[in-house]
Amino acid sequence: MKRALPKSPGRRRAAPAAAEAAELPRREAILDAALEVITEHGTEGVTHRSVAAQAGVALGSTTYYFASRDELVREAFRRYVTRVLALLNAILLERQPKDAASVVDFLVAVVRAETAGRWTVIVEYELVLRAARDPELAADFHRYERALASGLAEALERLGAPQPFDAARTLIALVRGFELDGLTRANADLDEMKRRLSPVVELALRGNDSRRKEKS
């Protein structure tokens, strides 16, 4: 007699290690398909059926791993965070900021990578809107925000920024504004972004000098 699939991953019987290893790529493929659906149709377009069709798997596969539509969206966001943080770390390793100009170059490289296929920016803003109505997703998004700011703040602190975390949050907000504006434009002008960011980064790193001058 064929064993019925359980309703949620939490109730799945223990499987041999080889079987678990084989399951992981399918789960990730489903989450990647969910991100593709979000890119094309927004979070409202995410259903077990639409994601299964996008992933090219049976409908039962999506319901096996994800008990509800909300769970599928939340896990897709966590998958998105993993991919974005890996991208940022790769760029950071390649472009270690050494001064104000290299911080600007790093931020421009991030925007170039994120806007190359547009999906990254679209997914992030779709999920922000969804988080406004989903407290659990909102908590995940806030953790993601802190991770982004903390990573950039470490680089800014090494360069002498007196308030690295605040500066990091400000720069992230500026980058997001540029990305959002770029969604409605055919070609984003990264040189314009560089011109706008440069004085802000320089001011953030010169904060200590400005304070010393005020006290003297």
N, C-alpha and C positions, 0 to 999 in steps of 0.2 A: 504493500500500500504506500502510495506516495505521500511524503510528509508535507503538510501545508506550511507555507511560509509564515513565520510569526508576524505580528502587526507592527512591531518596532524593533530596532537594533538591540535595545536593552533587554529584550526577552529572548534573543537568539540563543540557541544552545551553543555551548562551547564547541569550536571546530578545530581540527588539526591545524598546526601552524602553516602548512602549505596552503590549505584552503583559505585561511585568513589573509595570507599574502596575495592570493589570487583575487580576493574580494576588494582589496584596497584600490587598485587602479580603476575598477568599475565605479566605486563610490566617487572617486575624484573626477572621473569622466562625467558622471551625472552632475556634479557640482559645477564643472566647467560649462556643461550644457546649460545649466540654470543661469550662469553669468551671461551666456550668449543670448538667452531669451530675454534677460533683463536689458541687455544692450539694445535689442531690437524692439521690445514691446513694454519695457518698464517692469517693475515688480508685480503690477497687476496682471501681467501676462504669464506669470509663473503658475503653472498647475502641474500636477503629476503627469498628466497626459502630454502637455506641451514640452516639458523637459524630457520625457521619455522619447518623444519623437525626435527632438533635437539631438539627443545622445545616441539614438539608434538602438535603444534597448527596449525590452518588454515593459509594459506599464507596471507590472508587478515588481520590477527591480527598484523603481523609485519609491514605491510604498513600502518595500522591504527595508530600505535604509532610512526613510524619512516618514514619520508617522503622520505629519500634517504639512500643509502648504507653508505655514509659518516657520516650521522647523527647517524646511528646505531652503527658504529664503535666508534664514539666520546662518545656516551652515554654509551657504553659498558666499555670504559676506565674510565668514571666517576664512574660507578658501581664498577669497579675494585679498584679504589682509595678508595672508601668507605669501601670496604672489607679489604684492606690492612691496612689502618689506624686503623680500629677497631682491627685487629690482633695485630698491634704494640702496641696499647694502652693497650690491655689485657696483653701482655708480660711485658710491662713497669710497670703496677700495681703489677704484680706478682714478678718482679725482679727490685725493685727500686735500681739504681746504688748508691753505697755508697763509692766506691773507684775504683782504676784503674782495679782491678781484676773483680769487679762486672760489670763494663762497658763492659769488654771483654765478660763476661758470658752472658750479655744481647744481645750483637751483635751475639754471637754464637747461642743463642736461637732463634733469629730472622731468621738466615740463616737455622737453623734446621726446623723451621716451614714453611719457604718459599720453601724449597727444598723437603719437605716431599712428595708432590705429583707432583713436577716439574712444575705444570701448572702456578703457580704464576710467576716463573722466566721466563718461555717461553712467557707468555702473556706480561710481562713488556718489554721484549726486542723486541718482535714483534711490540708493540705499539711505542717504541722508533724509530724503522725504519720507521714506518708509519708517525710519527710526523715530520720526516725530509722532508716529501713531503706535509704536511698538516699544514699550519700555525696556524689554530684554535686548532688543536690537540696539536701542539707544545706549544702553550700558556698554555693549560691545564696541559701539562706535566711539564712545568716550575713551575707552581703553586704547583703541587704535590711535586716537588723537594724541594721547599722552605718549604713546610709543614714538610717534612721528616727532613730536616736539622734543622729547628727551634725546633722541638720536642727534637731531640738529643742534640742540643746546650744548651737548658735549663738545661738538666741534667748535662752536662759538666760544665756549668757556676757555678752551685751549688757546684761542686767539685773543683772549683778554676781555671779552665782553663782560661788563659789570652785572648785567641782568640777562644771562644767556637764555633762560627759559622764556621769559617775556619776549625777548627778541626773536626767538625761534617761533613762537606762536604768531607774532606779527608777520614774519616772513612767510609762514605757511598760509596765513590769511591772504596775503598779497598774491601769492602763487595761485591759490584757489580762485581768486577773483579773475586773474588773467585766464586761467583754464576755462572758467565758466563763460567768460566773454568770447573765448575762442570757439566755443561750441556752435556759435551762429556765424562764424566766419570761415571762408574756404581755406585760407592760409594764415595761421597765427604769425604775427611779426615778433619773433624772439629777440630781435635787436631792440625793439621798443621795450620789451620786458626788461632786457638787460639795462637799458638806460634808466628805467624807473626803479629797479632794484638797487643799483649801484650806490646812490646817495643814502638809501635807507640802511644798507649793510655797513657802509662806512661810518654812519652815525652810531649804529649799534656797537661797533667795535671801538669807537673813539670816546665812548661814554665816560671812561675813567679819566681820560685827559681833560674832558670838559669839566668834570667835577673838581679836579685839582686846580684848574684855572679859576673857578668860582671861589674856592677857599683861599687862594693866594692873594 
